Amino acid sequence: MQNSPQIGTRANHRPPEFGFQLNIVHIAHCERTQIVFNQQQLAWGTIYELARGVTRGMWTFEDMTEHRLRQLKGSNVQAAWKVAAVIKDEMRPTSAMRAPAEIWLEYDREQLAIVENKGRGLGTMGDWEGKENWYGGKIQQVARIVRAGSSYKLELEKPEIRRSHRFARFLGSRRILQIRVPDNLTYDTEVPKFLESNKFVLCGRVFVPFHAKEGSAYLFETNENIDRQTNPGDGDDHRLTLHEFVQWHNPLRLNSKQPTSKWSTRWALGLSTSVPTIKFSSENIFFINDQCSISSSLQPMHPVEKIMTDGCGFINGAALTAIMRVIQYPSRPTAVQGRIAGAKGMWVLHPDPEYQVADGPPKIWIRNSQNKINCGPLHKVDAAHRIFDLVAPSRVTGPSRLSRDTLVNLTHNNVPTGILKELMADGLHNEVRQLTEWNGPDSMLVVWRAVERAGRVVTCRLRRRIAGQARAFGLGQLRPNEELSDEIDDDDIASDQPLAASDPRSRNPHSGQPTSLHESVLELLQAGFHPLKLDLLFRKLQNVVTLVLDDYIKNCHIPVKESLEAYIIPDPYGVLEEGQIHFRSSQHITDPESGTHMDVITGPVLVWRNPTRLPSDVQKVTAVSHPKLASYFDVIIFPVKGKRSLASYLGGGDTVVLVWSKSLVPNFNTAPLCETPVDLRNDFEREVEHLLDFDQRVSKLSDKEAQTAFQRVLLLGLAETKRGLYSGFHDAACFKFTTCLDASKTGLRVKHHVFEADRKYHGGGKPYYKVAALKKSDSPREDPPLLKRRISSSFILDDLVDEGNRLRNEFGKKYLSLRSSSPRALGRDPHLTSPYTSASYRATQAVHVGFQGLRDNLTVAKKHVDKVYQDWLCAIAIQKSASSPGCSSDPKEQQIQKAVQYFARQPLFEDVLFFSVEELKTIMASYAYTLSESFGFSVAFTELCAIKARIHGGGVLFEDKFAQVMNIPNNVLRALSQAQDGIDD
């Protein structure tokens, strides 16, 4: 280990080492087993799987005999997949025939790159081991902290190919471990102490925490060993100490004037989900000053609201063209969001024509407001700091939806409540109509498209398929966690969440039924089922409609047709006047009233960034068309003229909502700027300590105390900022909420007595709209105390929730009436019963000619299904239990899954040898359906869909990977609506 250098310039003491003299906690470690690990030189993925089984209680280290571990020698592809089978002595010869999982292939690619030690994992070095334009860091190793008596333990989860970030690419995925803190431990004050004071041992390797954010702590593997020796064959000799890692990313001496809170926050730059694109030469990276308002030009320190170019630099056309080619965009983006060296933000095409050409060396200009970390002279830093890590390109999404905050803002600024109610009703009518119009030859195609859009199924599938590359590829939402409460933006929350139900792999492995409601409905529709002829589909579609209605009512997500959302950039030429903006789209925008096409928005518009907590967070400005800006597509351009930046009037974030709706804009009156109260800081503890002050303080501590203090600085993200709680408070608390948002950087913490007073005043009851939104006509409940308002007039959210509940009841009745107003099929679907009835007929005919085999085989198959049916009936009769933390499912669900699993086993071959495996699957599924529709689809969902598609639809079958990306464009539906081909069932 190396001694750390001094942070400042004093020479009278030597600071202690980092992360060494911490307490030791074993995630999973056994001295005896470690000796065998060392001897057998098992691959890391294999060791991780062995350790995961120990932490999950699947086996113990005593089960890892030398005989079993010898069977696990080899690469990750050769051995990691069979860990459970070997330890449980369940290996079969046929097991080795399956295709290797991509996760183990990726572990092997990364391992080869780590040993090679040429920085290949950072990307930009071309193809590697069968992967085009390969880069590393895509594997996430996650542990979940759980309470164990009076302390805690860590349970490892399955490794997954998810997002990539700079740290994982630099160190290697295997060197990073993420610890998730579950919701039930979020406010446990002992959890931060547990993570701050310990280093964690995983099979002889030591992991030390270095950062925390959004309920997760991040650890990296140091060069320390426990019960093992450094193995160069594993790349161990390239590991770093914590001090070396700190100096690589955020050098203490060069950033010593920063507050410790801000210095700690800067570690998040290396954890941003990104894709490495191109490498810049150090001589082509330029640092430039920001452009500030005239009124601030003489001040030595510019307030952020006076910086007109905050967070946005320049990039030349050659660099943008190179990025386009790496990511394979259809056209060159105007701007890109990313990270390079110690800088973050947006980079827009340079305004000088000399730098707009597609040829030449890539060049980039970094503004002072973008540069968060001083890395030192760029010709001396590691190559990783000169690679542009792409977060997202400039692009447009729309139409946008109004949030609760924005609705309150619009009403406060004179938009009539009646107009907002009309918008809600129009949006609901449009979505529900597409889900419930079932007449016509192509009606089910329209329903399919509406369900897909309601669940964002294809987008979610694609996002999961390409893991953390979705935003860089320009897919999905501009704000990745838009559905989270209060729309607080963060780069990586979505990528860090467990896999969603829309993951292509998320289906029952035995019945084939998707775990996602929306995907289940899509597959039933694809198979040829109709909601009026299949009760299961009718009920599931009813649930989809209910979810759409609930989303409108609970979250007030009201779409505005004349709106979009895009990144903002400052005017590169300085031609826009104060109060003007410019937007030009690369795609035609259709006016919903006239149907005319346009690519430039002009006239009065509204702009805002979420959240819109203050009256002045929504601004009315004038959109203009300026020829000088004609080549800047898909970005909203703000002026650099004025007393302060237009962006400073709005909330936080990089993206802006732009609205030109004729029903909203004319009625809106911009509120005066809401300034932060001068005495607000009195309500906060200002825990601001600079690195130099920290250096002075820890010099008086023991080595262990000093190292623990340094860990506390690294993990300041675990400190409770009260952000979530103040988000739930209202009105007067909004300034404190926005201050809490930046607490991790500023070091400001709400004083305890202030928080208790605010919680008593603002948090004593729920607003009416929150209580009413949760109410269902069929679920009576005791109402919690309501928050009393100090105004006599009605409140917009209360009015909208009442209107929404009225519409929900109206649409609910209309949906149920669809059955009574249309002819309905009686009895079972003959397409689904025909395989069983045909088999019975054949068996009977065979008996008539003296052959008993078919009937005997059919009887065995029926007995198997009958047994499962009885087990299933018992399972569904179990009372559903309330889920508790740490439990994967309740007893009822467990028993249902046992029945489904038993159904899939099928009888012994010798008892049903006159039927092929495929025939038997079809007959059993058909017979299960004849017993009960719900039972049949519960145990044989995929097979019943296949029967319907073969018999009813002509049997057009294709591989699942095609189905995962299948979609129906709107123009196709429009064309079909005009066709008169009479095709229907």
C-alpha positions, 0 to 999 in steps of 0.5 A: 500500500502507498501513503497518500500525499498531503491535500494541501501544501503543509509538510508537518504531517503525513495523512494516513492511507485510504480505505485500509484500516477499516473493519472487515465484513465478509460478504462471502469468504472461507479460508479453507475454501479460498485455498481450493479456489486459489489452486483451481484458479476458477474464473471470477464469474464462477466464484461469484456464482458460488458466493451468491449461492452462499449469501442466498442460503442455497448452499454453504462453503462446506458443500464446495468440496474439492471434487466439485470445484474441480468440475468448475475449472475453465473459463466463465463460459465453460463453468459459471453456468453450471455452478448450481448443478455441480454443487447440487450434483444435478449435472446431466450430459444434455446440460452442456448442449445449451448455448452459452449465456451472453453474460459469461461470454462478456465476463470472458471478454472483459477478463482478456481485456483486463489481463491485456492491460491496454485500456481496451475496456474503455472502448474506441479500439474496434472489435474484440472477441467477436463483438463489433466496436466493443467496450467493457463495463456492461456487467452489473454486480449488485448486492442487497443489504438486509438486516441480520440481527443487530447488524447487516449482511449483503446478499448477492444478486444475479449479475446482469448485462445492464449499463456501462459507465466510465469507472466500470470500463476503466477498472473492469465490471468485476471490480465494481460492486453496487450495494442497494439499500432497500426502502425499508432501510432508507431511513435507518441511521445505522446503515451509513455507519455500517458502510462507512466503517467497513471494507467488504471481503468477497472470496479473498478480494477486498471491496471498499466503498467510494461513492453513494447516490440514490439509495446505492453505495458503490464499491471497488476492488482494491489491491488488498488480498485476504487469504490469497496471493496476487495472481497476475494471470487474473490481472490482479497486478493492475488493481489500484489502491483507493488513494490511486483511484482517488488521484486518477478521478478527482485529484485531491491537491488539484481540487483542494479548494472545493467543499467536501460535499461538492468534491464527493458529489463529483464521483457521480460523473464516473458513474453516469450511464454512457457509451464511449465514442471517440478519443480527442487529442489533448491539443484539441481540447480547449477551455473557454470562458462562459458568456455572462449577462452585461450586468454581471460582466464586471463581477469576479464571481458570476452568479449562476443565473447570470451565466448565459451559457451555463453547462453548454460548450462547443464541438466541431462538425468532425467530432459530431460526424465521427460520433454519428458513425460510431453510434450509426445515427441516420444523421449528424446530431446538432448537439450531444450530452456527455462527459469528458475529462472532468466536464459534463453537459451539452456540446453544440455544433461550433458556430464558426463555419470553419469548424462545421465541416465533417472532415478533420480532427475532432475538437471540443471546447469546454466552458468553465461552468462545465468543468467540475473536476481539475484532472491536471494537464490533459497530455499527462492524464490517462487516456480514459479522460480524453474519450467522449462518453456519450449520454444522449444526442439532441432529439425531440419527444412529444407530445408532452404531458402535463404534470400535477405541478404544471397544472397548478402553475397554469391555473395560478397563472390564469389558465381556466380550469375548464380548459384543463378539464377538456384536455383531460377528457379529450385525452381520456376519450382518445386513449379509451376509444382506441382500446374499446372499439372492437368492430370492423375488420382491423379493429384488433390491430388498433387495439393492439397498437393502443395496448402497446403504447399504453404499456410502452412495450416495444420501447421497454423491450428494446431499452432492456435489450440494449441495456444502458445504451438506450439514451445514447441511441436516442430511444425512450424518454429524454428524462429517464425516470419520468414516471417517478414521483415529482419528476426529479431528474437523474441520469441513471435511476432507470438503469439501476432499477431491477429488470422490468416486467417488460423484459423479453425474458420475463415470462413464466418458464413453464406456461410461457405467460408473460409477467407483464399485463400489457404483453399478455394482452398483446400475445392474446391479440396476436394469436387471434383472440377477441375480447368478446369471445375470450373472457380472459382477454376481456378481463385483462383488457379491462385492467389495461383500461383501468390503468390508463384511467388511473394514470390520468387521475392519480398523476394527472398526466394530461397530453397536450398535442401542440407540445414537445420536449427537447434539450436547450442550448444557448444562442451560438450567434447571439441573434435572439433578443431577450424573451425570444427562442428558436426551435426547428425540427428535423421532422415535420410537425403536423398542426392538429387543427389544420393538418398543415406541416411545419418544421419551425415553431413561431409565435407565443409559446410556453416553456418550462422544466420539471418540476414546476414548483414556483409560479415563475417556473413556467414562462411565456416567450416568443418563438421566432424563425431566424435564418442564422439558426436554420442549421441547428435542428432538434434543440430549443435555443435560448437567448444569451441577451438579457439581465439573466438567463432564461433557463434560470427562471425555470426549474432544473434539468437539461430538457425543456417542454415547449407548448404552443397550444392555442387553448393554453398559451393565450390565457397564460400570464407569466408570474413575476420572478419568485426569488428565494427568501433571503432568510431561507438559509437560516433554516439549514445547517451549513455543513460546508467543510473544504478539503483543506479544512478536512485535511487539517481536521483529520491530521489530529485523528488516529489512522483508523479514525481518519480513514473512517472520516474520509469514507464518510466524505466519500459516502455523503450521498447516504446522508438524508437530505429530506428531499423526498419528504419536502417533495410531499409538502406544499406551497411554502415548502417549495423553496426548501424542496429545491434547496434539498435537491442540491443538498448533496453538493451544497452541504446544506441540511435542514435544521432538525427543529425546522423540519419537525415544525414543517412536518407538523404544519405541512405533513399532518394530512394528505391533500384531498386530491391524493386521497380521492385519486386512490378511492375506488367505488368498490373499495371502501376505506377509512379516509385519512385526515385531509390537509385543510386549504387556506383558500375559499376557491376550489383547487385545480387538482381537487377539481381534476380528480373529481372530474377524473373519477366521474370519467372513470366511472363513466368509462367503466360502465361503458366497458362492461356494456360492451358485452351486453351490446354485442353478440357473445360466444357461448361455451368453449372456443372450438379452436382450442378444444379441437386438439383434445376432441380430435385425440379422443375421437382417434382413440375411440376409433382405434379401440373399435379396430382393436387397438387400445394404446391411444386410449391408454396414453390419453387416459394417462395424460388426462390423469396428469392434467386432472391432478394439476387441476385439483392442485391449482384449485386448492392453490387459488383458494388460498387467501392471498397474504400481504407481501413482506420485505424480503419475500419473493412471493406469497404462499398462494402464488408459490402453490400456483407456480408449483402446479404450473411447474408440475403440469410442464413435466408431462407423464413418463415417455413409456406411458404416452409413447404413441404421442409425440412430445409436441402432440402431447403438449397440444392435447394436454393444453387443450384438455386443460382448457376444456376443464377451465379457461383460467386454468388452461391459460395459467398452465399452458398460455403459449401452447393455447395461443399457438393452437389458436394461431395455427387453426384460426390464423393460418399458422404464420409463426416466427421466432420470438426475437422478431416478436420482441421488436414488432410494431404497427405504425400509425400510417399503416392503421390509417391506411387499413381504416380506409380499406374495404377488403372485408377481412375479418373473423 
